[in-house]
Every structure is written in C-alpha cells, then in structure tokens.
Amino acid sequence: MNISFERVTMLEYRLKAAEAQLESFRSGEKYVRMEHEFQKELRKKDRRIREQDFELSRSHSETVSVRNQWFAIFEDMEMEHARQLQTLRKEKEQLEQKLRKTEKQRDDALDKVTEQRRRIYALETEQEEEKGKNLKLRAQINRDYENSSIPSSKDPNHKKISNSREKSGRKPGGQPGHKGHGRKKQEPATEPILLPPPPEVLEDSDFKKTSKTIVKQLVNVRMVLDVAEYRADVYYNSQTGERIHAAFPDGMKDDVNYGGSVKAFLFLLNNDCCTSIDKSRKFLSDLTDGKLNISKGMINKLSREFAQKTEKERKRLFSDLLLSPVMHTDCTNAKENGKNAYVYVCASPDGTAMYFARKKKGHEGVKGTPVEDYQGILIHDHDRTFYNYGTAHQECLAHILRYLKDSIDNEPDRTWNRQMRMLIQEMIHYRNSQERDVKPDAEKNRYFEEQYCEILQKARDEYEYIPASDYYKDGYNLYQRMEEYKTSHLLFLADHRVPATNNEAERLLRRYKRKQQQAVSFRGFESIEYLCECMSMLIKIRQNEEDNIFNRISQIFG
C-alpha cells in the first residue's frame, strides 16, 4: 500500500500536537490556564450583567415616568372626550328631533303623493275605459260593407264608387271604325205599309224612282188572351139513369182553368222578379183590360205546384253537387211569421246550385243538404260547423280582407294588418292571372307561405309588446284565426280548381235576400221551402242558354 509523503508528514504533525496536548494535561498546566480563562470570562459576564441591570433600572424608571405622563394625558383626553360626547349627545338629540320632524313631514308628503298617484291611476284607468268604449263605439259606427260582413244594401250612407276612368273627349255611343250593334229587325205580322211619295216628287217629273227602298219598323207588344173552350155533350141512359160525357184534358177540373203561360207569367213575377202577389195580379189585370183577375190564393199556390212537378230534376241536381270536386256553401237568415229561420245554399263553380230552408243552424241545418255527405273541398265563410264535413276547406278571403280593413281603421298603430292585406291581395291577383290548366308554381307558393308566416310572427310580437284593448279584440282574434287556419286560407294557391272567395254562394244568397226583403216575413215555413226549391230550378233552367225560361216554365206548369 503506497502512502504519499504529504499524508505521512501531516499525520506526524498531528501526532506531535496530540502528544504535546497530552503532556500538558498530565502536568496540570492546561487546567490552570483553562481556569484562568474561565475566571476572566466570568468577570466579563458579571460586568455585562451589572451594566444591563443598571440599564434596566434606568429604563424602568423612565417607563414609570412615561406611564405617569400617559395617564395624565389619557385623563385629559378622557375629559376632553367626555366633553365632546356630551356635546355630540346634545347635537344627536337635536338631530333626532329634526329627523323625527323631517320623517313626519316626509311621511305626510308621501301620503299626499300616494293619494295623488291613486287619483291619477283612477283617472288614467277611467280614461282608458273611456278610450276603449269610444274605440268600440267608433268601430261599430264605422263598420260598413267594405270592412265587415254587412251588405251594401244595409248601409244608409252608401258612398258612391268613384269612376277612375279618364275623360277621352270623344262623344258617347259607337265610335268610328267599330262594328255597330243595331236593333234586330222582326218579322212583320201584316203587309208592309208603303208610304206615298212626298208632294215635290209628284209635282216635279225630274224625280225618278230608284231601286233603293228604306225600311224602318215600329215594334209594339200587346197582350192577347188565348182562350180555348172545350165542350162535351152529356148523354143519358134511360134504362140505367147514367149520365156520361167525353173526358176533358188533364188539369181541367174547374169551369175556368188557367194554362201554363198564365201560371208561368205570375210565377216569374212573384218569385224571380220579387214582385208582391198584389202587384203581380194587378199587372196582369191591367195587361188584359181587367179580364183576368187572378185570386191571391192561386198565385200563392204556384210555388208549391212548381216544386212538386220538378222534384225529379232537383234530385239530379243534388247528385250533381255531391259529385262536384269543389262546392260553395253559405247560410243566411230568414223570417217565418216573425220567428227566425235559415236558408242554406250549395253551389258548384260551374253554376249548379240549390237552396235549402232550415229551422235551425249548425248540424241540424246541414242535415239533408249535400254538405252532409260531401267528400270534396268546401268553400265557406269560417262557419265552424262546416269544418266537420268535406275533406278540405278554403275560407273566403273577401271576408278576411274586410276584417283586415276594420283592424287597420281601429288599430292604426299596428303594421301587420296592412302588410297582410297587401299580401292577400297580391296572392289573389297572382292566382287570378294563372290559367286553370297550368300546374301551380311550388316555388312561388312557398314564397307566399313564408311571407304569410313572417307577417303572423310580426303580429305576435306587436300584440305581446302592446296587448289588444279589452274593448276591441277583433284584430287580435283575426290574427289567431289566421294562424290556426293557415291551410284553409292558402289552399287556393295549391289547387287551381279552388277559388279564393265564396262570392258564388254570396251572390246566390242575395237573390233570396231580395225576395225576403220584399216579403218581409213568410206566414209558414213551407212557403220558404217551396221558394228555395223553385229558386234552385230557376238557376238550373237558366244554365241552358238555348231554353227560353218562360216557355220552359210554361211547359212544366202545362
């Protein structure tokens, strides 16, 4: 094992030092030196302790003096604080008194303000009530044939429809270059009357007759009684006492019988021209110089006779209506001896129509009409009863336009009603411009439907922001109705067989209304039934343009 020189040298030095230290401990010299150093350090410590005790005593005396000074200061401050507290307590009491007084004044003022607010609220509530009542009354007063279902004939202040045509400066009548439509010449009943030449022609031999002849006719009408008298000799059997004569033609039961032409004339006057029974019989009497004075009872029975003789034809009309893919229907009021009755009309777009008299509305009124078993598209005026029949429905948009106008007049702060009215008018105009045989444009219909839904959303937002008045909710109800029955409002766009309005049924009901206005009230319900049956047949007869309605009805009565 190799150990370096430095390592050995260091170990030797340490060994010598340890031996010297051991030697000093053996001799006691080390102990003496250590004792001397200890005593020296002890004295140093004692001196430092004395110095610290002195410093502590001096600090303690200073602390006591400072504490005494602080106590004096604190006593002065406490006295000053007590004086301040006393002053503050007085100020607090004064402030509390002022606060109580101020609070009382404030409470009194608040009571007055509350009372004023209550008065203002009561006045505003009363004002809103009056505004609502005024709105309701104004809406009722302003309703006419343009913004409601009221017919124009019921409006006493029916305004004149302005003429939008511009003056052309031309004279009235036929214009140069246009084909004339002169009066049709008739076949003369007598020999033509040749007028003599004027005197100047006879006096002057220079006038020569030409090949041209001017012909003018004078047409008159005269009433001629055509009386056919039948005679039958009576034969007597002397053996049996039997009397017998030749049979008279059918329908000749009385000594004087009236033929089909007389009955047709009175029937058309009374039922088609809406002339009263008295005026009809008076008119016929005047035409015949008083020779024919028909009784009221006979004229009154003509409707029943005509209805009984056309029963089979009406059954065919009923079947034709059931087979029609689209059918109009509507209802109006009637009067039976002062009581309410109802008249239903069913019509197809081709003009076939039937009237039905009913004592009640609703399902009882529909019973027995083509609507009861109908399996096509019904067009009506939002009568909920009709929604239980048919396979699809189209509401009359003419009524919707009038209701929207009413909402515009009474809710001027709304915007949805104006936009919806313009949209419906645009849809109807677009639909009327399309050919019936052309397939509907799906893209255009989708655009209309999106616009319809956007306007309804705007209506919803407007009524949520400003609710409808309690006195006028027609606009809000119309919005909800248009949202619920959206399909029934837009069906006419997808099916070109379906018209946008129920005008066909409306026009047909006006015919009955004119008769109802003339009759005022029928004495029995059977009279309304016979009238409805007769009106149904008159529409059917008029559909055939080749038939003369007077001759056709004369044949039926004949």
TIDREN-949334 format. One record per residue (C-alpha): x, y, z; residue in one letter. Coordinates in steps of 0.02 Angstrom, whole numbers, always signed. Each point is the difference from the previous one (the first is absolute). Example, Ala and Ser with C-alpha at 12.3 -4.5 7.8 and 13.67 -1.06 7.14 Angstrom:
+--------+--------+--------+------+
!      u !      v !      w ! code !
+--------+--------+--------+------+
!   +615 !   -225 !   +390 !    A !
!    +69 !   +172 !    -33 !    S !
+--------+--------+--------+------+
END
This chain:
+--------+--------+--------+------+
!      u !      v !      w ! code !
+--------+--------+--------+------+
!     +0 !     +0 !     +0 !    M !
!    +81 !   +161 !    -57 !    N !
!    -25 !   +154 !   +114 !    I !
!    +53 !   +167 !    -63 !    S !
!   +130 !   +107 !    +85 !    F !
!   -120 !   +141 !    +37 !    E !
!   -121 !   -118 !    +87 !    R !
!   +139 !    -66 !   +111 !    V !
!    +64 !   +172 !    +40 !    T !
!   -174 !    +61 !    +51 !    M !
!    -28 !   -151 !   +111 !    L !
!   +167 !    +30 !    +84 !    E !
!    -43 !   +181 !    +39 !    Y !
!   -167 !    -49 !    +72 !    R !
!    +82 !   -135 !   +105 !    L !
!   +123 !   +125 !    +73 !    K !
!   -139 !   +123 !    +41 !    A !
!   -103 !   -135 !    +86 !    A !
!   +153 !    -55 !   +102 !    E !
!    +34 !   +182 !    +53 !    A !
!   -182 !    +22 !    +54 !    Q !
!     +6 !   -163 !    +95 !    L !
!   +156 !    +55 !    +87 !    E !
!    -79 !   +164 !    +52 !    S !
!   -151 !    -89 !    +75 !    F !
!   +117 !   -117 !    +96 !    R !
!    +97 !   +145 !    +74 !    S !
!   -162 !   +103 !    +52 !    G !
!    +57 !   +152 !    -92 !    E !
!   -145 !    -14 !   -117 !    K !
!   -124 !     -2 !   +143 !    Y !
!    +73 !   +158 !    +75 !    V !
!     -6 !    +92 !   -163 !    R !
!   -179 !    -54 !    -28 !    M !
!    -51 !    +57 !   +175 !    E !
!    +82 !   +169 !    -31 !    H !
!    -93 !    +21 !   -163 !    E !
!   -165 !    -53 !    +82 !    F !
!    +18 !   +128 !   +140 !    Q !
!    +41 !   +132 !   -127 !    K !
!   -157 !    -39 !    -99 !    E !
!   -104 !     -8 !   +161 !    L !
!    +54 !   +174 !    +51 !    R !
!    -40 !    +64 !   -171 !    K !
!   -175 !    -77 !    +14 !    K !
!    -29 !    +75 !   +174 !    D !
!    +51 !   +170 !    -61 !    R !
!   -121 !    -12 !   -145 !    R !
!   -140 !    -57 !   +119 !    I !
!    +29 !   +150 !   +112 !    R !
!     -4 !   +116 !   -147 !    E !
!   -161 !    -79 !    -61 !    Q !
!    -79 !    +10 !   +175 !    D !
!    +43 !   +184 !     +7 !    F !
!    -70 !    +27 !   -172 !    E !
!   -156 !    -98 !    +50 !    L !
!    -28 !   +103 !   +158 !    S !
!    +24 !   +160 !    -97 !    R !
!   -122 !    -60 !   -134 !    S !
!   -125 !    -53 !   +132 !    H !
!     +5 !   +172 !    +81 !    S !
!    -22 !    +81 !   -170 !    E !
!   -144 !   -117 !    -38 !    T !
!    -85 !    +46 !   +165 !    V !
!    +20 !   +185 !    -35 !    S !
!    -62 !    -21 !   -178 !    V !
!   -147 !   -103 !    +63 !    R !
!    -45 !   +133 !   +124 !    N !
!    +10 !   +130 !   -134 !    Q !
!   -111 !   -108 !   -114 !    W !
!   -126 !    -23 !   +140 !    F !
!     -8 !   +188 !    +20 !    A !
!    -20 !    +22 !   -186 !    I !
!   -131 !   -137 !     -8 !    F !
!    -96 !    +81 !   +142 !    E !
!     +4 !   +166 !    -91 !    D !
!    -53 !    -85 !   -162 !    M !
!   -137 !    -96 !    +91 !    E !
!    -66 !   +161 !    +74 !    M !
!     +9 !    +83 !   -170 !    E !
!    -85 !   -153 !    -77 !    H !
!   -136 !     +7 !   +133 !    A !
!    -29 !   +183 !    -39 !    R !
!     -7 !    -41 !   -187 !    Q !
!   -119 !   -145 !    +35 !    L !
!   -112 !   +114 !    +98 !    Q !
!     +1 !   +125 !   -141 !    T !
!    -31 !   -139 !   -129 !    L !
!   -143 !    -70 !   +106 !    R !
!    -82 !   +170 !     +0 !    K !
!    +28 !    +17 !   -186 !    E !
!    -66 !   -177 !    -25 !    K !
!   -157 !    +38 !   +100 !    E !
!    -26 !   +157 !   -103 !    Q !
!    +30 !    -96 !   -162 !    L !
!   -118 !   -139 !    +57 !    E !
!   -134 !   +128 !    +33 !    Q !
!    +30 !    +77 !   -171 !    K !
!     +1 !   -175 !    -79 !    L !
!   -165 !    -47 !    +83 !    R !
!    -74 !   +163 !    -59 !    K !
!    +71 !    -26 !   -175 !    T !
!    -61 !   -180 !     -5 !    E !
!   -173 !    +57 !    +50 !    K !
!     +3 !   +132 !   -136 !    Q !
!    +64 !   -131 !   -123 !    R !
!   -135 !   -125 !    +51 !    D !
!   -132 !   +135 !    -21 !    D !
!    +71 !    +43 !   -171 !    A !
!     +6 !   -184 !    -48 !    L !
!   -180 !    -20 !    +55 !    D !
!    -48 !   +148 !   -108 !    K !
!   +102 !    -70 !   -147 !    V !
!    -80 !   -171 !    +23 !    T !
!   -172 !    +78 !     +3 !    E !
!    +42 !   +100 !   -157 !    Q !
!    +66 !   -157 !    -84 !    R !
!   -159 !    -92 !    +44 !    R !
!   -102 !   +142 !    -73 !    R !
!   +109 !     +3 !   -156 !    I !
!    -13 !   -189 !    -18 !    Y !
!   -188 !     +7 !    +22 !    A !
!    -11 !   +140 !   -129 !    L !
!   +115 !    -91 !   -121 !    E !
!   -100 !   -160 !    +24 !    T !
!   -161 !    +94 !    -30 !    E !
!    +80 !    +84 !   -152 !    Q !
!    +54 !   -169 !    -69 !    E !
!   -176 !    -67 !    +29 !    E !
!    -74 !   +148 !    -94 !    E !
!   +127 !    -20 !   -140 !    K !
!    -44 !   -184 !    -13 !    G !
!   -186 !    +40 !     -3 !    K !
!    +27 !   +134 !   -130 !    N !
!   +105 !   -121 !   -104 !    L !
!   -135 !   -132 !    +11 !    K !
!   -138 !   +123 !    -46 !    L !
!   +104 !    +76 !   -140 !    R !
!    +36 !   -173 !    -69 !    A !
!   -186 !    -40 !     +2 !    Q !
!    -45 !   +166 !    -82 !    I !
!   +134 !    -14 !   -134 !    N !
!    -44 !   -178 !    -50 !    R !
!    -71 !    -10 !   -175 !    D !
!     +1 !   -114 !   -151 !    Y !
!   +186 !    +35 !    -28 !    E !
!    +68 !    -60 !   +169 !    N !
!   -131 !   -123 !    +63 !    S !
!   -132 !   -125 !    -55 !    S !
!   -135 !   +135 !     -7 !    I !
!    -75 !     +2 !   -176 !    P !
!     +9 !   +164 !    -94 !    S !
!   -190 !     +8 !     -8 !    S !
!     -6 !    +19 !   +191 !    K !
!   +110 !   +154 !     -1 !    D !
!   -109 !   +158 !     -1 !    P !
!   +151 !   +108 !    -44 !    N !
!    +59 !   -109 !   -142 !    H !
!   +136 !   +103 !    -81 !    K !
!    +10 !    +13 !   -188 !    K !
!   +142 !    -98 !    -78 !    I !
!   +111 !   +123 !    -90 !    S !
!    +33 !    -22 !   -184 !    N !
!   +186 !    -19 !    -29 !    S !
!    -12 !    +15 !   -189 !    R !
!    +72 !   +155 !    -82 !    E !
!   -101 !   +105 !   -123 !    K !
!    +46 !    -37 !   -179 !    S !
!    -91 !   +147 !    -79 !    G !
!    -96 !   -114 !   -118 !    R !
!   -187 !     +6 !    -20 !    K !
!   -103 !   -135 !    +86 !    P !
!    -63 !   -146 !   -103 !    G !
!    +79 !   -101 !   -139 !    G !
!   +169 !    +59 !    -62 !    Q !
!    +56 !    +10 !   -183 !    P !
!    +76 !   -163 !    -59 !    G !
!    -90 !   -107 !   +129 !    H !
!   -125 !   -130 !    -57 !    K !
!   -176 !    +58 !    +38 !    G !
!   -127 !   -101 !    +98 !    H !
!   -166 !    +62 !    -66 !    G !
!   -172 !    -52 !    +56 !    R !
!    -56 !   -166 !    -69 !    K !
!   -138 !    +11 !   -128 !    K !
!   -155 !   -105 !    +28 !    Q !
!   -114 !    -93 !   -120 !    E !
!   -150 !   +113 !    -36 !    P !
!   -169 !    -73 !    +46 !    A !
!    -92 !    +96 !   -139 !    T !
!    +37 !    +57 !   -175 !    E !
!   +133 !   +138 !    -10 !    P !
!    -72 !   +175 !     -5 !    I !
!    +63 !    +96 !   -151 !    L !
!    +13 !   +185 !    +34 !    L !
!    -58 !   +116 !   -144 !    P !
!   +133 !   +109 !    -83 !    P !
!    +18 !   +178 !    +60 !    P !
!    -95 !   +139 !    -95 !    P !
!   +156 !    +72 !    -80 !    E !
!    +31 !   -167 !    -87 !    V !
!   -175 !     -2 !    -72 !    L !
!    +15 !   +179 !    -60 !    E !
!   +173 !    -15 !    -80 !    D !
!    +19 !   -129 !   -140 !    S !
!   +188 !     +6 !    +15 !    D !
!     -7 !   -113 !   +153 !    F !
!    +22 !   -183 !    -51 !    K !
!    -29 !   -152 !   +110 !    K !
!   +159 !    -95 !    +50 !    T !
!    +26 !   -183 !    +48 !    S !
!    +38 !    +50 !   +180 !    K !
!   -136 !    -14 !   +133 !    T !
!    +21 !    +57 !   +180 !    I !
!    -81 !   -118 !   +126 !    V !
!    -38 !    +48 !   +180 !    K !
!   -102 !    -99 !   +125 !    Q !
!   -111 !    +50 !   +145 !    L !
!     -4 !   -140 !   +130 !    V !
!   -138 !    -10 !   +132 !    N !
!    -58 !   -132 !   +122 !    V !
!   -180 !    -41 !    +37 !    R !
!    -82 !   -124 !   +116 !    M !
!   -118 !   -120 !    -87 !    V !
!   -107 !   -122 !    +96 !    L !
!     +6 !   -174 !    -75 !    D !
!   -157 !    -84 !    +63 !    V !
!    -35 !   -180 !    -49 !    A !
!   -176 !    -57 !    +44 !    E !
!    -35 !   -186 !    +12 !    Y !
!   -178 !    -66 !    -13 !    R !
!    -60 !   -175 !    +38 !    A !
!   -177 !    -59 !    -33 !    D !
!    -82 !    -92 !   +142 !    V !
!    -84 !   -165 !    -40 !    Y !
!   -141 !    -76 !   +103 !    Y !
!    -40 !   -186 !    +14 !    N !
!   -188 !    -18 !    +19 !    S !
!    +18 !   -179 !    +63 !    Q !
!   +132 !    +27 !   +135 !    T !
!    -15 !   +187 !    +28 !    G !
!   +187 !    +20 !    -29 !    E !
!    +69 !   +164 !    -69 !    R !
!   +166 !     +4 !    -93 !    I !
!   +105 !   +122 !   -101 !    H !
!   +170 !     +5 !    -86 !    A !
!   +153 !    +18 !   +111 !    A !
!    +77 !   +173 !     +9 !    F !
!   +192 !    +22 !    -18 !    P !
!   +109 !    -22 !   +154 !    D !
!     -2 !   +146 !   +120 !    G !
!   -173 !    +63 !    -47 !    M !
!    -93 !    -22 !   +162 !    K !
!    -89 !   +168 !    +19 !    D !
!   -117 !    +93 !   -116 !    D !
!   +140 !   +124 !    -34 !    V !
!   +179 !    -64 !     +2 !    N !
!   +161 !    +96 !    -29 !    Y !
!   +133 !    -70 !   -115 !    G !
!   +186 !    -12 !    +22 !    G !
!    +38 !   +170 !    -78 !    S !
!   -110 !    +93 !   +126 !    V !
!    +75 !    -98 !   +144 !    K !
!   +177 !    +24 !    -65 !    A !
!    -28 !   +188 !    -18 !    F !
!    -63 !    +20 !   +179 !    L !
!   +128 !   -123 !    +69 !    F !
!   +147 !    +94 !    -76 !    L !
!    -67 !   +169 !    +56 !    L !
!    -22 !    -58 !   +178 !    N !
!   +153 !   -112 !    +25 !    N !
!   +129 !    +58 !   -126 !    D !
!    -39 !   +186 !    -13 !    C !
!    -43 !    +10 !   +186 !    C !
!   -166 !    +86 !    -34 !    T !
!   -134 !    -13 !   +133 !    S !
!   -156 !   -104 !    -32 !    I !
!   -111 !   +154 !     -4 !    D !
!   +111 !    +89 !   -128 !    K !
!    +15 !   -157 !   -107 !    S !
!   -188 !    -27 !    -12 !    R !
!    -30 !   +187 !    -28 !    K !
!   +129 !     +4 !   -141 !    F !
!    -80 !   -148 !    -88 !    L !
!   -172 !    +78 !    +21 !    S !
!    +61 !   +162 !    -78 !    D !
!    +78 !    -93 !   -147 !    L !
!   -164 !    -89 !    -38 !    T !
!   -113 !   +152 !    +28 !    D !
!    -68 !    -76 !   +159 !    G !
!    -51 !   -165 !    -80 !    K !
!   +117 !   -105 !   +109 !    L !
!    -15 !    +28 !   +187 !    N !
!    +97 !   -142 !    +77 !    I !
!    -29 !    -37 !   +185 !    S !
!   +140 !    +17 !   +127 !    K !
!    -21 !   -180 !    +54 !    G !
!    +35 !    -65 !   -175 !    M !
!   +159 !   +104 !    -18 !    I !
!    +56 !    -55 !   +172 !    N !
!    -18 !   -184 !    -49 !    K !
!   +105 !    +15 !   -157 !    L !
!   +164 !    -28 !    +94 !    S !
!    -63 !   -160 !    +77 !    R !
!    -64 !    -64 !   -167 !    E !
!   +163 !    +41 !    -89 !    F !
!   +103 !    -81 !   +139 !    A !
!   -102 !   -161 !     -6 !    Q !
!    +14 !    -14 !   -190 !    K !
!   +192 !    +22 !     +2 !    T !
!    +43 !   -120 !   +141 !    E !
!    +90 !   -125 !   -113 !    K !
!   +108 !   +135 !    -80 !    E !
!    +51 !    +65 !   +171 !    R !
!    +57 !   -174 !    +51 !    K !
!   +115 !     -2 !   -151 !    R !
!    +65 !   +172 !    +53 !    L !
!    +35 !    -70 !   +174 !    F !
!   +102 !   -143 !    -74 !    S !
!    +97 !   +118 !   -114 !    D !
!    +51 !   +106 !   +150 !    L !
!    +62 !   -153 !    +95 !    L !
!   +111 !    -46 !   -148 !    L !
!    +74 !   +174 !    -17 !    S !
!   +184 !     +6 !    +60 !    P !
!    -27 !   +177 !    +70 !    V !
!   -157 !    +70 !    +80 !    M !
!    -49 !   +170 !    +70 !    H !
!   -115 !    +10 !   +150 !    T !
!    -71 !   +138 !   +108 !    D !
!   -148 !    +43 !   +110 !    C !
!   -112 !   +153 !    +27 !    T !
!   -143 !    +47 !   +114 !    N !
!   -184 !    -15 !    -47 !    A !
!   -162 !    +50 !    +85 !    K !
!   -146 !   -117 !    +27 !    E !
!   -149 !    +85 !    +81 !    N !
!   +116 !   +109 !   +105 !    G !
!   +113 !   -145 !    +51 !    K !
!   +176 !    -33 !    -60 !    N !
!    +33 !   -127 !   -136 !    A !
!   +150 !    -32 !   -111 !    Y !
!    +37 !    -30 !   -184 !    V !
!   +152 !   -101 !    -54 !    Y !
!    +73 !     +5 !   -175 !    V !
!   +114 !   -128 !    -82 !    C !
!    +79 !    +38 !   -167 !    A !
!   +135 !    -68 !   -114 !    S !
!   +118 !   +115 !    -98 !    P !
!    -88 !    -47 !   -164 !    D !
!   -162 !    +86 !    +58 !    G !
!   -102 !   -146 !    +67 !    T !
!    -83 !    +54 !   +162 !    A !
!   -134 !    -50 !   +124 !    M !
!    -87 !    +90 !   +144 !    Y !
!    -58 !    -84 !   +161 !    F !
!   -115 !    +70 !   +134 !    A !
!    +39 !    -47 !   +180 !    R !
!    -71 !    +45 !   +170 !    K !
!   +168 !    -12 !    +89 !    K !
!   +183 !    +31 !    -36 !    K !
!   +148 !   -111 !    +37 !    G !
!     -3 !   -186 !    -31 !    H !
!   -191 !     +0 !     -2 !    E !
!     +5 !   +124 !   -142 !    G !
!   +129 !    -99 !   -100 !    V !
!   -101 !   -160 !    +15 !    K !
!    -84 !    -43 !   -165 !    G !
!   +112 !   +114 !   -106 !    T !
!   +142 !    -59 !   -114 !    P !
!   +124 !    +61 !   +132 !    V !
!    -50 !   -142 !   +117 !    E !
!    +73 !   -137 !   -112 !    D !
!   +122 !   +105 !   -102 !    Y !
!   +176 !    -70 !    -26 !    Q !
!    +82 !   +145 !    -94 !    G !
!    +68 !   +174 !    +35 !    I !
!   -121 !   +118 !    +89 !    L !
!    +10 !   +189 !    -20 !    I !
!    -85 !    +99 !   +139 !    H !
!    +11 !   +152 !   +115 !    D !
!    +81 !    -76 !   +156 !    H !
!   -157 !    -83 !    +66 !    D !
!    +78 !   -128 !   +119 !    R !
!   -142 !   -120 !    -35 !    T !
!    +61 !    -24 !   -180 !    F !
!   +172 !    -57 !    +61 !    Y !
!    -81 !   -164 !    +53 !    N !
!    -43 !    -41 !   -181 !    Y !
!    +97 !    -19 !   -162 !    G !
!   +183 !    -50 !    -18 !    T !
!    +78 !   +174 !    -17 !    A !
!    -53 !   +180 !    +25 !    H !
!    +30 !   +172 !    -74 !    Q !
!    -58 !   +154 !    +95 !    E !
!    -67 !   +150 !    -93 !    C !
!   +143 !   +126 !    -11 !    L !
!   -120 !   +141 !    -44 !    A !
!    -59 !     -6 !   +181 !    H !
!   +180 !     -5 !    +63 !    I !
!    +41 !   +157 !   -102 !    L !
!   -150 !    +91 !    +76 !    R !
!    +48 !    -52 !   +177 !    Y !
!   +180 !    +57 !    -30 !    L !
!    -65 !   +169 !    -58 !    K !
!   -102 !    +13 !   +159 !    D !
!   +158 !    -37 !   +101 !    S !
!    +96 !   +133 !    -98 !    I !
!   -137 !   +129 !    +36 !    D !
!     -7 !    -38 !   +187 !    N !
!   +182 !    -48 !    +35 !    E !
!   +103 !   +130 !    -95 !    P !
!   +155 !    -37 !   +104 !    D !
!    +13 !   -179 !    -66 !    R !
!    +97 !    -42 !   -158 !    T !
!    -38 !   -184 !    -25 !    W !
!   -180 !    +30 !    -57 !    N !
!    +54 !   +114 !   -145 !    R !
!   +136 !   -121 !    -55 !    Q !
!   -117 !   -150 !     +9 !    M !
!   -135 !    +89 !   -101 !    R !
!   +126 !    +45 !   -136 !    M !
!    +67 !   -179 !     -2 !    L !
!   -174 !    -77 !    -19 !    I !
!    -43 !   +121 !   -139 !    Q !
!   +163 !    -46 !    -87 !    E !
!    -36 !   -186 !    +19 !    M !
!   -176 !    +17 !    -71 !    I !
!    +62 !   +105 !   -145 !    H !
!   +137 !   -128 !    -37 !    Y !
!   -124 !   -144 !    +11 !    R !
!   -126 !    +86 !   -116 !    N !
!   +136 !    +30 !   -130 !    S !
!    +40 !   -186 !    -11 !    Q !
!    -86 !   -120 !   -118 !    E !
!   -102 !   -138 !    +82 !    R !
!    +90 !   -135 !   -100 !    D !
!   +174 !    +62 !    +47 !    V !
!    +88 !    -94 !   +140 !    K !
!    +23 !   +109 !   +157 !    P !
!   +173 !    +74 !    +25 !    D !
!    +66 !    -84 !   +158 !    A !
!   +141 !   +127 !    +22 !    E !
!   -120 !   +148 !    -10 !    K !
!   -122 !    -83 !   +119 !    N !
!   +142 !    -32 !   +124 !    R !
!    +47 !   +184 !     -8 !    Y !
!   -180 !    +53 !    +36 !    F !
!    -10 !   -121 !   +146 !    E !
!   +163 !    +65 !    +75 !    E !
!    -61 !   +179 !    -14 !    Q !
!   -165 !    -52 !    +82 !    Y !
!    +93 !    -78 !   +148 !    C !
!   +118 !   +149 !    +19 !    E !
!   -146 !   +122 !    +10 !    I !
!    -86 !   -110 !   +129 !    L !
!   +162 !     +0 !   +102 !    Q !
!     +1 !   +190 !     -9 !    K !
!   -180 !     +1 !    +61 !    A !
!    +48 !   -111 !   +146 !    R !
!   +143 !   +117 !    +48 !    D !
!   -109 !   +155 !    -14 !    E !
!   -138 !    -72 !   +110 !    Y !
!   +127 !    -61 !   +129 !    E !
!    +80 !   +173 !     +8 !    Y !
!   -167 !    +95 !     +3 !    I !
!   -146 !   -117 !    +45 !    P !
!   -166 !    +21 !    -86 !    A !
!   -131 !   +112 !    +82 !    S !
!   -136 !    -85 !   +101 !    D !
!   -128 !    +97 !   -103 !    Y !
!    +69 !    -44 !   -171 !    Y !
!    +74 !   -173 !    -21 !    K !
!    -60 !    -32 !   -177 !    D !
!   +174 !    +28 !    -72 !    G !
!    +81 !   -116 !   +127 !    Y !
!   -133 !   -133 !    -26 !    N !
!    +25 !    +14 !   -188 !    L !
!   +188 !    -27 !    +21 !    Y !
!    -30 !   -157 !   +104 !    Q !
!   -129 !    -63 !   -125 !    R !
!   +119 !    +26 !   -147 !    M !
!   +137 !    -91 !    +93 !    E !
!   -111 !   -148 !    +47 !    E !
!    -82 !    -18 !   -172 !    Y !
!   +151 !    +41 !   -109 !    K !
!    -29 !   -153 !   -111 !    T !
!   -180 !    +51 !    -33 !    S !
!    +56 !   +174 !    -52 !    H !
!   +135 !    -55 !   -123 !    L !
!    -80 !   -154 !    -79 !    L !
!    -50 !    +97 !   -157 !    F !
!   +184 !    +25 !    -45 !    L !
!    +37 !   -187 !     -8 !    A !
!   -162 !    -52 !    -87 !    D !
!    -58 !   +105 !   -148 !    H !
!   -173 !    -77 !     +8 !    R !
!    -30 !    +94 !   +162 !    V !
!    -51 !   +184 !     -9 !    P !
!    +67 !   +122 !   +128 !    A !
!   -172 !    +66 !    +52 !    T !
!   -173 !    -64 !    +37 !    N !
!    -80 !   +130 !   -114 !    N !
!    -98 !   -132 !    -95 !    E !
!   -101 !    -44 !   +155 !    A !
!    -12 !   +182 !    +53 !    E !
!    -76 !    +51 !   -168 !    R !
!   -125 !   -143 !     +7 !    L !
!    -55 !    +47 !   +176 !    L !
!    -32 !   +179 !    -56 !    R !
!   -139 !    -65 !   -111 !    R !
!    -88 !    -72 !   +151 !    Y !
!    +35 !   +158 !   +102 !    K !
!    -86 !   +106 !   -132 !    R !
!   -153 !   -111 !    +11 !    K !
!     +9 !     +3 !   +190 !    Q !
!     +8 !   +190 !     -2 !    Q !
!   -154 !     +6 !   -111 !    Q !
!    -97 !   -130 !   +100 !    A !
!    +66 !    +62 !   +171 !    V !
!    -64 !   -157 !    +86 !    S !
!    -74 !   -162 !    -66 !    F !
!   -157 !    -64 !    +84 !    R !
!    +57 !   -181 !     +4 !    G !
!   +163 !    -97 !    -10 !    F !
!    -68 !    -99 !   -149 !    E !
!     -4 !   +161 !   -101 !    S !
!   +188 !    +22 !    +26 !    I !
!    +30 !   -182 !    -48 !    E !
!   -100 !    +16 !   -162 !    Y !
!    +87 !   +163 !    -42 !    L !
!   +172 !    -80 !    +23 !    C !
!    -47 !   -148 !   -109 !    E !
!    -66 !   +116 !   -136 !    C !
!   +155 !   +111 !     +4 !    M !
!   +110 !   -155 !    -19 !    S !
!    -93 !    -49 !   -158 !    M !
!     +3 !   +177 !    -72 !    L !
!   +191 !     -1 !    +12 !    I !
!     +6 !   -169 !    -87 !    K !
!   -115 !    +57 !   -141 !    I !
!   +103 !   +158 !    -29 !    R !
!   +158 !   -103 !    -19 !    Q !
!    -65 !    -62 !   -168 !    N !
!    +12 !   +156 !   -108 !    E !
!    -99 !    -83 !   -139 !    E !
!   -155 !    -16 !   +109 !    D !
!   -123 !   +144 !    +14 !    N !
!    -36 !     +6 !   +185 !    I !
!   -180 !    +57 !    -25 !    F !
!    -37 !   -140 !   -124 !    N !
!    +89 !   -128 !   +108 !    R !
!    -99 !    +46 !   +156 !    I !
!   -161 !     +5 !   -103 !    S !
!    +35 !   -180 !    -53 !    Q !
!    +29 !    -53 !   +180 !    I !
!   -165 !    +79 !    +55 !    F !
!    -89 !    -60 !   -158 !    G !
+--------+--------+--------+------+
END
